[in-house]
Amino acid sequence: MLILTGNMPMPLPTETTPNGYVKRWWKEAVVYQVYPRSFYDSNGDGIGDLRGIIEKLDHIKGLGVDVIWLSPHFDSPNADNGYDIREYRKVGAEFGTMQDFDDLLTAIKAAGMRLIIDLVVNHTSDEHEWFVESRSSYNNPKRDYYIWSEHKPNDWPSIFGGPAWTQSPGGDWYLHLFDPKQPDLNWDNPEVRVEVYDIMRFWLDKGVDGFRMDVIPFISKDKTFPNLPEDLRAKPQYLYTTGPHVHDYLHEMNTEVLQQYDVMTVGEAFGVTLQDTPKFVDERRQELDMVFQFAAVEVDRGPDGRWKPWTLPQLKAVFTRQDKALDHHGWPTMFLSNHDNPRIVSRYGDDRPEWREKSAMLLATLILTMKGTPFIYQGDELGLTNRTFTHIDQFNDLWTKNAWQDEVENGPCSEADFFANQNKVSRDHARMPMPWTAQGGFTTGQAWFALNPNFTEINAESSQTIYRFYADLIALRHAEPALVYGDYSDLAPAHPHLFTYTRTLGDTTFLICLNFSVEITAFESGVESEPVLSNYASPFGPMRGWEARIYKV
């Protein structure tokens, strides 16, 4: 039986835009993601920490962002870099103390920003006290907190590779859609949901402004445990997001907790199709505010999840499909990078020295003028690039190490092919420590993970041109409601190099022109317009290599 709070919901705003959107602060915000382990180390132990974020807070504030998203800072054995939580109400010792967290939250608020944190409640660490008790005996009160079976029920694979079922020393099998050290919680047990809601209130009552919810569509499981259809063998996430009660539980979470606070929620919708996205974010359903829809960051992935070439019309089509999938009752996110994806300049731009800055600024223009709440990942504002890995020991990520075992040690993949793919797709590209100076500047000790070897040339001190361009774009977005709420239209969906689109609200229209190539390309706006911002000094005539222009029509 759920314990109802009895609290009255927060009154929702009713002011609407001319095209029908209800105005909310999180729709107008720009979010900056901090991966604390790799941001800045304040004490020389080689690991980024909460005090380090406080020391570098001016760097974030200088961009003009509104919200900081803090990746997991909880106590964890770090089998999956913090996404395996051992204690939800405790700060990981490597990051500091709860007092450090409170000081960080105070500093963020004093700087005029808000803070959201990760909510990782599809699974816990196998070292969490709930799981320790759950596996201790059949009669333990926490036994039903996880999903157990006397036999291996089906052929479900883990997202990280290998089977999703592991046999415990007692003989029973438990479900883990990720690593064996990340057992899945049993959300069908109402006591589990009460525990989760209590954890949420703990952080919200501290003053946190919302949550990024890790793989939240996975929380409901089909307890008939059907085998995976053959066409989903490479992408099981498309089955794992279709549990029978996922929307019941998200609505209950909203009713029981979220409606009592003025907060934002964004769900990691890994495996959720564009067609199903409105079920999660339609404001009339009272579930989530937004989700991260993965179509744009899967444009360079084949059916097997490996890298494949992509074209600009394919990327443009994603944004058009997303725009058509959501009406004014739903709100999108705009992101091309995070801790789970390679660096955007190497992925969507051109990381050669002569084009890195221009393409980094072009991608910033796309992110900050597209429809949806924009999310910037640490280092995007510096134009950080991928590195070239040449040996498996250079990687840290569990996913890559499992892929090495599956593809090279036990599979047909050659080492050369493996590295060619991982140098395109590895999550480790984004997880390397931030380079603050030409000497590295991340730590006075030995960094937990090697910096990109190009830190001597690409660092915070040397990348101020890109940083200032991000700040200018964010200021423009804040000043112009049309760049937040404006309707979107792609003007040349088939053009192989130019991405030209408009954002229109009432009688205000912005025209954005982006040249995704080094080729000089003819361009005529066709309308009377005024240049507002560009990554070149004179935004006139043909579009130059990786040129970005914003016009006010």
Salt bridges, closest charged atoms under 4 A:
GLU15 OE2 - LYS23 NZ 3.30
ASP66 OD2 - HIS478 NE2 2.76
ASP75 OD2 - ARG86 NE 2.93
ASP80 OD1 - ARG427 NH2 3.38
GLU94 OE2 - ARG37 NH2 3.09
ASP100 OD1 - ARG51 NE 2.69
ASP102 OD1 - LYS206 NZ 2.75
ASP103 OD2 - ARG51 NH2 2.27
ASP118 OD1 - ARG212 NH1 2.60
ASP126 OD1 - LYS181 NZ 2.91
GLU127 OE1 - ARG86 NH1 2.75
GLU127 OE2 - LYS181 NZ 3.50
ASP155 OD2 - ARG233 NH1 3.08
ASP172 OD2 - ARG143 NH2 2.64
ASP184 OD2 - LYS221 NZ 2.90
ASP188 OD2 - LYS223 NZ 2.85
ASP198 OD2 - ARG89 NH2 2.99
ASP209 OD2 - LYS109 NZ 2.68
ASP214 OD1 - ARG212 NH1 2.98
ASP248 OD2 - HIS245 ND1 3.26
GLU252 OE1 - ARG193 NE 2.64
ASP262 OD1 - ARG24 NH2 3.94
GLU268 OE1 - ARG212 NH2 3.25
ASP276 OD1 - LYS279 NZ 3.19
ASP282 OD2 - ARG284 NH2 2.71
GLU283 OE2 - HIS329 ND1 3.39
GLU287 OE1 - HIS247 ND1 2.81
GLU287 OE2 - ARG285 NH2 3.08
ASP300 OD1 - ARG301 NH1 2.71
ASP300 OD1 - ARG347 NH2 2.84
ASP323 OD1 - LYS371 NZ 3.07
ASP340 OD2 - HIS339 NE2 3.33
ASP340 OD1 - ARG427 NH1 2.91
ASP340 OD1 - ARG431 NH2 2.79
ASP350 OD2 - ARG352 NH2 2.67
ASP380 OD1 - ARG343 NH1 3.57
GLU381 OE2 - HIS59 NE2 2.73
ASP393 OD2 - HIS391 ND1 3.60
ASP397 OD1 - ARG427 NH2 2.71
ASP397 OD1 - ARG431 NH1 3.61
GLU407 OE1 - ARG306 NH1 3.08
ASP417 OD2 - ARG306 NH2 2.76
GLU480 OE2 - LYS552 NZ 3.21
GLU547 OE2 - ARG544 NH2 2.89
GLU547 OE2 - ARG549 NE 2.82
